[in-house]
Amino acid sequence: MPNVTYSNPYFKGNKEEKNAQIKRLTSLFGVECDFCHNEDLTVFTDEGKKSKEMMKASVALGVECDYCHVDRKRYKENEQQARKMFELCEIMGTECSFCHAGKGKLTPKGETSKTAFVTRNWATEGTKRCLECHIEKKLFALNFYGWQVLNALKGLKGM
């Protein structure tokens, strides 16, 4: 492994701890460093760019790659949920950390989103439904229908 200063947010600890994390990652996926990086570790390959996005998710959730992956081509059951979440992030123009603050912990925006998911059957009906209540992606203001839904929920809580 080349001598590199690791300044990315994905690996934590001192140099030895970071190297151990990288070794676990490459071992899990059965790849070498050049799968994701050029020789100098300064540029990401296309696969590396995809891995970088997944690493952001693992940091936001506070989990390691083996939370979803068995290896590079096989996944655990929760990978299907991760796919839906990645789709949601793409549609709404956010990152995982917008809603997630660790495994089982949500940000305030995440708590609001969770309510919307439950009340709008998002998990079974797809993420395109988000835009029924929101004006557009990256602009999280509610449209008229969204305000109706929110006010109805507030009314239900007051009962």
N, C-alpha and C positions, 0 to 999 in steps of 0.2 A: 504494500500500500504506500503511495507517495506521501511525503511529509507535507501535510496541509494543515492550515489553521482552520478549524471548523467554527464558523460564525453563524451557521444557520440555526433557526429556532427548533429544529426537529430533534436534534440530539442534545442530551443534557449531561452535565457532569464534566469531569476533567478529561484529558486526552485519552487515557486508558478506558474510561467508561464510554466515551463516544466511540472509540474503536470497537469495543465489545458490542455496542448497539448496531454498528454498521456490519459487523461480522454476523450477528444474528439475522439481520435483514437480508444480506446477500446469501446466507445459508438457507433461509426459508424459501427464497425465490430461485435458488440454484443459479445465481448469476455472479459476474464479476463487476467491479466498479465501472468498467467501460460500457456496461449495459445502460447506465443512466448518465454517465459523464464522459467528456472527452478525456484524453490522456492526462491533461493538467488539472482535471477536476474543476474547470472554470466555465464550461458550457454544458447544458443539459441536452441529451438526445431527446427524441420524441417520446420514447418510453420514460425517460427521466422526468420530462415535463408532466406526464400523467402521474408518475409516482410522487412528484412534488405536491400535486393537488391532493393526493390521498394522504400524504404525510400531514398536510394542514388539517385534514379531517381527524387523523389520529391524535394530533396535539389538542384540537378542540374537544375531543371526546375523552382524552386522557387514556388512550388505549394503544396497544402495539399492533403491528400489521397482522399478527396471527389472530386478532379479534375477528377479522372477516376472512382472512386467507388461510387455506390449508397449505398451499404452495402457489406458484405463479399462475397455474391454470385451474386450480380447484378452490372453491370457496365454502365457507360455512353458511348456515341458513340465514344469518343476519346480513349477509351480503346483498340480498334482494332489497332489504330495507335501505341499505347504504346507497344502492343504485337510485332508488326513489328520492333519497335526500340529495344526491348529487344532481339529479334532474331538477329538483326544486331550486337548488342554489343557482343553477344555470338560468332557469326561467326568471327568478326574482333578482338575479345579479348580485348575490351575496356569497359569503363564505360560511363554512360550518360554524365558525366562532360567532356569527351573528346570533345564533340560537343556543349553541352549546358552550358550556363553561366547564367541561369535564364529564366523566362518565356518570350519568344519572343526574347531572346538574344542568339547569337551563338558565340562560340570561333572562332579564325581564321581557325582552322581545320574544324569546323562545317560549316563555310561559304563555304569552298572548297567542303565538302561533300554534301552540299545542291545543289550546281551546278551539281555534279555528279548524284544526285538523280533525278533532273529534266531532265537532258539530257539523262539518261539511263532508264527512265521509271521505276525506282526502286519501286515506290509505288505500281505499278500494276504487275510487273514482279518478285518481290521477291529479297531478299537480297543476294542470291547466285550469283547474277549478279555482285556484288562488286568484286568478285575474278576474273572476266574476265579482269579487268583493273589492279588490285593489284597483286603482286607476291604471297603473302600468308597472312593469318591473322597475326596480331601483327607486320607485317613488311609492312609498308604502302608505300613502294617504288612501283612505277608503273612498269608494264611489258611493252613490246613493244607496244601492243595494247593500253594500257593506255596512253602512250606518244603520240600516234597518235591522240587519242581523245582529249587530253589536247591541243596539238598544233592546232588541227582543231578549238577548242573553242577560242584559242587566236587569230587565223586568223579571226574568225567571229567578235570578239570584235573590231578588227582593221579596219573593213570596215566602 
